[in-house]
């Protein structure tokens, strides 16, 4: 991963300002505080897996960080922060809930809503920065999933914790297409672990059975987007549910099964068109690879979703 911040050459009196400037760009705009330490020290390393950012942070002295209402940007590109505790401890508060994390535990925060984090004097954490649209495409609603500790141990939460810790030393050696695919798989695993955690809540917003059914449906769609025969009927059947039930699961998002399939295909095409390593592939080849059977239809859909043609989008992103 790339080194984004290191304090070794920064004067102690300038370190908090330096941290604040960099961290607000890497994460989101926030407030922070350093207490009870003679010299504040911190480092940030970052890598990418498709739409995800993997960020490792270590600090001695930073014991408080928060996003308040005045920090929140009014835009549609919000992010979630999945934080895995590697060393030290953390206490996270959001939506009236509190999560206390020890090494191996993780929890989700929504950076578009106020939250508070308190840290031990020395800590190290691994963050996965997730676009709202990416997680909500797999698991919804998400409002009941924040600030809930997922303990390291047995079950899918333990698998996710172990898997995430393997990433930092390996990201740099991956090809772009490998990073993209691993990012998609990581999102699936995150969604599965959060759905499992939701099923343990006393008052979940979505029943455990419905949460699992929704995740199964989204998994079917993600794994078969390349198949032009994938439609609402085949997707629902592969997930073991009816189209009507599938649409009821998606209703909280204002989404239908048909629209979900199309939007996910468009998103995968958008990612491919923005990837310089795929510049040798024609627009039509990319569209067909992700399940579209008619290029004119694909072009119309893409322009309606993103405001420009696929060719123009590629030019803008590979200039």
N, C-alpha and C positions, 0 to 999 in steps of 0.2 A: 504494500500500500504506500501511497505517497505521504511524505511528511508535510503537514500543513502548518503546524505550529510547534516551535521549541523555544524555550526561554533562556537557553545558555548564553546568548549574546545580547540579552535585553536587560537593561538596568532594573534592579528591583522596584524602583518607584514607578517604572513605566509598564510593569508586567500586567497588571490588571486591565489597564486600558488596551494593551496589545491583545490580551485574551478576548476582551469584550468585542473588539473590532473583528477579529477572525471568527470567533464562535458564533456571532450573529449572522455571519455570512454562511457558515457551514451548517448551522442548525436553523434557528429562527431568531428573530429579535427577542431579547429577553433581558431580565435583570439578574445581577449576580452579586455575591458578596464574599470577601475573604476575611477570615477571622482567626485569631490565636495561632499565628504562624510567623516566625521571623522572616522567612523568605518564601513568597508564593512561587510555586513551580508547576508547570503543566505542559502537556504535549498532546497533539492531535495528529492522527494518521487517518487517511481516507482512501477507500477504493470504491469501485462501482460494480454492480451486478445488474445489467440492464437498467431498469428504472430505479433500482434501489441504490442507496449509498450505505456503505459499511464504514462506520467511523469508530475508531478506538481512541479513547480519551483517558489520560492518567493525570491526576492532580494531587498536589500536597498543599492544602490550605483553602481551596475553594469549597466552601461548605453550604452554599445556598445558591439556587438558581430558580427563577420563576418566570412564567409568562402571565402577564396581567392583561386585562381587557384593552388597555391602551397600547399594548405591544402587538396585538393581533392585526395582521394585514387583512383588509377586506377584499380577498380575491378567491377564486375558485380552485386554486392550486394548493390546497392545504396539504399538510403532511401529518402522519403518525410517526411517533418515535418509539420503537421497541428497544428497551434498554436491558441488556444482560449484565448483571453484576459479576465482575471478574475478581476484584479485590475490594476489601473494605465493605461498607454498608451504605444503604440509601433508604430514605423514607420519602415516598411520593404521594402527593395528594391531588385529587381531581374529582370533580362531580360528587363531592361529599364522601368520597371513599379514601382510604389510606392503605398503602402497600409498603410493608417493610421488607427489604431485599437483603439477602446474604449472598455470598459467592455461589453462582450457579442458578440463582433465581432471576426471573425477568418479569417485566410488566410493560404494558402499552400506555402511552400518553397521546392525547390528541392535541397537537400544537396549535390548533385553531380555537381552542378553548383554554381558559385560565388554568394553570396548574402550578404547583410548588414542589421543589425537590430539596431535601436536606441530605448532606453527605458527611461521612466520617472524615477525620483529618487527612487520611491518605486513602484514595480510592482509584479504581480502574474499572471502566465500563466499556462495553461494546454496544454501539447503537446501530440499529437498522432504520434508516430514514425511508419511509414508505409513502408514496403519493396516495392521497385519499382515494382517488379513483381506482388504484390498483387493488387495495384491500377491500374496498366496498364492492368491487366486481366479483369478489369471492365470498364475502361474508357480510351480511347486514341483518339487522341494524348493528352498529358498532358502539352506540352510546353507553351500553352497559358493560363494555369490555375494558374500559380504562381503569388505571390504578387498582388492578387486581393482581396480586402476586401469584405467579406460576412457579411452583417449587421445582428445583432440580431433583430428579428421582426417577421413579418408574413412570411409564406412560409416555404419551407423545410430547409432553412438555420437557421431559428429560432428554428425549431424542433431539428436539429442537435446540436445547441448551448445548448439548455436546456438538451438534452439527455447526452451530454458529461459531463456536470457539475454534473450529478447524479452518475457518475462512481467511483470517488476516494474512498468514504467511503464504497462502496459495493464490490469492487473487491476481497478483502481478504476473503470474506465469500463464494465465488463461487467455485464450483468444477471445475476440469480441463476441462471436457467436456462442462460445462456451459460457461466457459471463452472462449473456442474455438468458440462456436456457437455465442455468443454475439459479438466476434470479427468479425466474418463473416457478421453479421447483421450491425455492425457499419461501415464496409467497404462499404456495399451497400448504407447506408445512406449518407456516405461521397461522394461516387460517384454520387449519385442522386443530392446532393446539389451543387456539382461542375458543373455537367451537366446543372443544372438550371441557375447557375451563368454564364456559358459560353453562354447560350442563350441570355443573356442581353448585351453581348459585341457588340460594333459597328462593329468590324471586326473579328468575331470568325473564328477559323481555321476549325471548323466543324460546319455545320449548326445546329441550335437548333433541327430541326426535325430529322436529322441524329444522333445527340448526344443522344436524347431520345430513338430513335429506337435501338441504340447500347446498351444503358443501359437496355432497356427492354429485349433484346436478352440475355445479360449476366445474368440478373436476372432469366430468365427462365432456363438457363443452371444451375446456382448455386442451384436453388430450386429443380431441377429434376435430379441431378447427380446420385442419388441412383437408378434411374429407368433404367433398362437395355435396355428398348425400346427407350430411348432418342438417337436420331441420328440427323444429319443435317436437314432432312426433318421435323421431329416432332418439333425440337427446333425452326426452322424458322416459322413454321405454328403457334406455340403457341405464338410467338412474333408478329404475324400478318404481316410477310414479307416473301419474297421468299428466297430460298437458295442463289441464285445469288446476291441478294441485300445484304444479310448477309455477304457474302464473300467480297463484295465491301466495306462494313463498316469496315471489319477487315484487309483490304489490307494494310493500313498504318502501321500496326504492323508486316507485313510479315506473317500473320496468316490466316488460313482458318477455317471455322466453324468446320470441322471434327477434325482438330488438336487442336482447342480450347477445345472441349469437352473432348478429350483424356487427354490433359495436365491438365485440372482442376480435372479430376478424379484421375490422378496420384498424383497431389498435395495433395488432400484430403487423399489419401492412405498414402502418405509420412508422413503427420501430424499424422495420427493414429498410424503408426508404430513407430514414435518417442515418442509417449505418453506412459509413463510408466503405467498409469492407465488402458491402454488397452492391457497390456501384456498378459492377459488371452485369448484374441481373436487370432485365427489362421490367418496366412497370407491370406489364401483363404477366410476366413470369412470377413476380411476387404475388400478384392478385390471385392467380390460379393456385399457387402453392398454399395459400391460406383459405381455400375453399370457395372462392368466387368463380363462377363458370362463365361470366360474361364481362368483358373489360369495360364496355360502355356503362353497364349497370354499376360496376365497381367505381368508376370515375365519378358518376353522379352521386353515389353514396358518400364517397370520400370528400367531395367538395361540400356537400351538405353538412358533414360532420366537422370539417376543419377549415372551411372557408376558402380553399384553393384547390386546384387540381393536383393529382399525385405528382405530376411532372414538375409543377411549380414548387410544390412542397420539397421535393428532392433537391431542386436547385438552391432553394433558400437555406437548406440545412447542410449542404455540402459545398457551399461557395468557398 
